[in-house]
Amino acid sequence: MSSESRPEPEPERAPEPESRPESGAGSGADPAPPVYADRCYRSAAAMGGGVLLLLLAAWLGGEALLNGTARTRWLALSGLVCFVPLVVAYTLRPAVYASDRRLRVRNPFRTITVPWGTVEGLRAGYSSEVIADGTKYQLWSIPVSLRARKRASRQTERAARGGGGPARGGGFLGFGGVPVVPEPDDAAERRAPSDQAIDELRALATDNGEKPSAQGEVAVRWAYEIAAPALVGAIALTILFVSG
């Protein structure tokens, strides 16, 4: 009898590893929201004034150090050690950084980190302030200008009246011109820069205040790198004046 040819059994293959979809891709989970850089609020006028003061201090101090007597040189050096950190503290250092998690306030001698969940209010009266955990912190880098606020109010009233803008030429000797009709965007309420900044911070606090990542405690850190040199310079100046 002829034996039937039977196919040889194939060797077993190791099971291939299951391909897992990457996080956020091919799964029902929502993709992670994009992360944006912190918004930064600083006073351009303060920064410009600080740079001018530092240049003036460098000019006068350098002149005294190069051409002055021994006592004058010590006075100049002590004055620079005291004066330069104070100028930096009050002009270049102040800033407010806002992200989707917290508000970081950098004042002359302190840095306050305020999670949005602890913010109880933001206001701009005679100064810009944030209230968190029952404590009020001033925002040095968002100064309030009453003149800018009045100017914005006048522009809003002029736009609301319609046709209150400057007249185009066309009349005799400038008279009888056609008044400029404001565009729809011009009719919107004008806001001073400090009020606009506070409005943006309020919106961020409202949008992010309930997020788990925006919870925590207020943290305060003192700027010893500013206070220590200024104190040393002040002590040196006092000793020089008393001994002289």
Phi, psi and omega per residue, in radians:
M1 nan 2.368 3.125
S2 -1.456 2.222 -3.138
S3 -1.374 2.417 3.118
E4 -1.286 2.448 3.114
S5 -1.380 2.164 3.123
R6 -1.877 2.439 3.128
P7 -1.174 2.442 3.111
E8 -1.246 2.451 -3.140
P9 -1.173 2.415 3.124
E10 -1.305 2.494 3.104
P11 -1.127 2.512 -3.136
E12 -1.203 2.446 3.133
R13 -1.758 2.485 3.100
A14 -1.182 2.442 -3.121
P15 -1.122 2.334 3.138
E16 -1.271 2.482 3.121
P17 -1.122 2.423 -3.136
E18 -1.206 2.368 3.115
S19 -1.398 2.077 -3.133
R20 -1.687 2.320 3.132
P21 -1.191 2.554 3.101
E22 -1.131 2.705 -3.116
S23 -1.073 2.248 3.135
G24 1.487 -0.151 -3.121
A25 -2.077 2.201 3.111
G26 1.286 0.140 3.100
S27 -2.063 2.968 -3.109
G28 -1.339 -0.196 -3.108
A29 -1.222 2.495 3.116
D30 -1.255 2.485 3.110
P31 -1.121 2.613 -3.130
A32 -1.117 2.431 3.139
P33 -1.157 2.619 3.141
P34 -1.150 2.597 -3.140
V35 -1.792 2.185 -3.103
Y36 -1.868 2.757 3.095
A37 -1.208 2.714 3.135
D38 -1.105 2.474 2.964
R39 -1.328 2.449 -3.092
C40 -2.129 2.277 3.116
Y41 -2.072 2.087 3.134
R42 -2.438 2.774 3.133
S43 -1.653 1.991 3.132
A44 -1.148 -0.630 3.138
A45 -1.141 -0.730 3.125
A46 -1.132 -0.715 -3.137
M47 -1.150 -0.734 3.100
G48 -1.098 -0.763 3.099
G49 -1.117 -0.647 3.114
G50 -1.124 -0.716 3.116
V51 -1.112 -0.728 3.123
L52 -1.124 -0.723 3.123
L53 -1.134 -0.680 3.114
L54 -1.162 -0.691 3.084
L55 -1.124 -0.710 3.106
L56 -1.129 -0.728 3.119
A57 -1.126 -0.691 3.117
A58 -1.131 -0.682 -3.140
W59 -1.168 -0.911 -3.096
L60 -1.200 -0.752 3.141
G61 -1.159 -0.700 3.110
G62 -1.121 -0.675 3.109
E63 -1.105 -0.727 -3.131
A64 -1.205 -0.665 -3.136
L65 -1.210 -0.555 -3.095
L66 -1.469 -0.695 -2.980
N67 -2.035 -0.022 -3.081
G68 -1.514 2.999 3.052
T69 -1.307 3.111 -3.113
A70 -1.077 -0.781 3.136
R71 -1.144 -0.712 3.130
T72 -1.101 -0.647 3.127
R73 -1.151 -0.720 3.107
W74 -1.157 -0.678 3.080
L75 -1.111 -0.758 3.137
A76 -1.121 -0.749 -3.139
L77 -1.131 -0.760 3.108
S78 -1.130 -0.698 3.119
G79 -1.115 -0.700 3.105
L80 -1.153 -0.715 3.132
V81 -1.098 -0.586 3.120
C82 -1.460 -0.699 -2.980
F83 -1.372 -0.755 -3.047
V84 -1.084 -0.813 3.102
P85 -1.077 -0.599 3.126
L86 -1.189 -0.694 3.096
V87 -1.110 -0.776 3.107
V88 -1.077 -0.715 -3.083
A89 -1.111 -0.713 -3.012
Y90 -1.651 -0.188 -3.092
T91 -2.120 -0.907 -3.043
L92 -1.595 -0.517 -3.047
R93 -1.316 -0.738 -3.038
P94 -1.002 2.303 3.103
A95 -2.838 2.715 3.070
V96 -2.200 2.148 3.126
Y97 -1.966 2.236 -3.095
A98 -2.181 2.211 3.054
S99 -2.152 -2.963 3.121
D100 -1.440 0.013 -3.139
R101 -1.993 -0.664 -3.035
R102 -2.723 2.940 3.059
L103 -1.980 2.146 -3.140
R104 -1.956 2.017 -3.055
V105 -1.844 2.055 3.127
R106 -1.876 1.766 3.135
N107 -1.690 3.090 -3.056
P108 -0.932 -0.756 -3.050
F109 -2.162 0.095 3.140
R110 -2.505 2.664 2.980
T111 -2.123 2.087 -3.073
I112 -1.953 2.127 3.083
T113 -1.783 2.060 -3.030
V114 -2.096 1.862 3.020
P115 -1.104 2.561 -3.080
W116 -1.065 -0.502 -3.133
G117 -1.169 -0.317 -3.141
T118 -1.697 -0.095 -3.083
V119 -1.290 2.176 3.110
E120 -1.782 -0.332 3.117
G121 -3.136 2.706 3.050
L122 -2.323 2.275 -3.084
R123 -2.544 2.718 3.110
A124 -2.336 1.605 3.069
G125 -1.678 -1.793 2.990
Y126 -1.551 -0.207 3.030
S127 -2.608 2.771 3.123
S128 -1.526 2.333 -3.040
E129 -2.482 2.623 2.981
V130 -2.120 2.393 3.134
I131 -1.960 2.136 -3.111
A132 -2.477 2.284 3.138
D133 0.939 0.652 3.092
G134 1.365 0.070 -3.131
T135 -2.021 2.461 -3.127
K136 -1.753 2.293 3.110
Y137 -2.166 2.305 -3.132
Q138 -1.470 2.509 3.095
L139 -1.764 1.652 -3.046
W140 -1.138 -0.551 -3.033
S141 -1.439 -0.028 3.089
I142 -2.109 1.306 -3.106
P143 -1.263 2.579 3.128
V144 -1.654 2.223 3.105
S145 -1.967 1.946 3.116
L146 -1.153 -0.548 3.107
R147 -1.151 -0.770 3.112
A148 -1.139 -0.604 3.126
R149 -1.175 -0.721 3.108
K150 -1.173 -0.689 3.127
R151 -1.110 -0.722 3.101
A152 -1.130 -0.642 3.125
S153 -1.165 -0.709 3.104
R154 -1.130 -0.704 3.120
Q155 -1.122 -0.656 3.115
T156 -1.149 -0.766 3.129
E157 -1.127 -0.699 3.138
R158 -1.133 -0.701 3.127
A159 -1.233 -0.584 -3.138
A160 -1.210 -0.573 3.121
R161 -1.203 -0.538 3.131
G162 1.358 2.253 3.124
G163 1.270 0.161 -3.131
G164 -1.509 0.035 -3.108
G165 -1.355 3.106 -3.142
P166 -1.138 2.569 -3.087
A167 -1.500 2.536 3.043
R168 -1.318 2.704 3.090
G169 -1.212 2.958 -3.140
G170 2.488 -0.387 3.098
G171 -1.546 3.058 -3.124
F172 -1.294 2.158 -3.135
L173 0.961 0.569 3.091
G174 1.562 -0.119 3.137
F175 -1.619 2.662 3.091
G176 1.375 0.304 3.106
G177 -1.217 2.892 -3.140
V178 -1.563 2.154 3.134
P179 -1.144 2.564 3.141
V180 -1.377 2.189 3.080
V181 -1.488 2.171 -3.079
P182 -1.164 2.553 3.047
E183 -1.230 2.850 3.131
P184 -0.989 -0.650 3.138
D185 -1.189 -0.506 -3.117
D186 -1.233 -0.374 -3.118
A187 -1.367 -0.146 3.131
A188 -1.236 2.740 -3.117
E189 -1.165 2.266 3.101
R190 -1.497 2.517 -3.116
R191 -2.261 2.504 3.048
A192 -1.176 2.688 -3.106
P193 -0.971 -0.697 3.137
S194 -1.149 -0.680 3.118
D195 -1.193 -0.647 3.069
Q196 -1.089 -0.744 3.135
A197 -1.109 -0.747 3.132
I198 -1.145 -0.665 3.085
D199 -1.067 -0.734 3.122
E200 -1.140 -0.699 3.125
L201 -1.189 -0.636 3.075
R202 -1.104 -0.717 3.118
A203 -1.109 -0.714 3.102
L204 -1.131 -0.692 3.120
A205 -1.134 -0.678 3.131
T206 -1.207 -0.721 -3.090
D207 -1.273 -0.545 -2.995
N208 -1.979 -0.015 -3.043
G209 -1.123 -0.465 -3.097
E210 -1.667 -0.044 -3.108
K211 -1.234 2.475 3.092
P212 -1.067 -0.579 -3.119
S213 -1.288 -0.186 -3.107
A214 -1.788 0.316 3.127
Q215 -1.766 2.821 3.133
G216 2.590 -2.842 -3.132
E217 -2.033 2.684 3.087
V218 -1.246 2.308 3.140
A219 -2.067 2.337 -3.132
V220 -2.118 2.235 3.104
R221 -2.199 2.245 3.134
W222 -1.431 2.510 -3.114
A223 -1.571 1.402 -3.141
Y224 -1.180 -0.450 3.129
E225 -1.181 -0.289 3.064
I226 -1.695 -0.798 -3.045
A227 -1.219 -0.678 -3.052
A228 -1.109 -0.896 3.124
P229 -1.100 -0.668 3.129
A230 -1.108 -0.687 3.115
L231 -1.177 -0.725 3.110
V232 -1.082 -0.769 3.114
G233 -1.118 -0.685 3.126
A234 -1.145 -0.713 3.115
I235 -1.124 -0.742 3.127
A236 -1.102 -0.721 3.098
L237 -1.096 -0.735 3.133
T238 -1.079 -0.752 -3.138
I239 -1.118 -0.732 -3.122
L240 -1.151 -0.703 3.136
F241 -1.212 -0.683 -3.133
V242 -1.209 -0.726 -3.122
S243 -1.299 -0.300 -3.106
G244 -1.508 nan nan
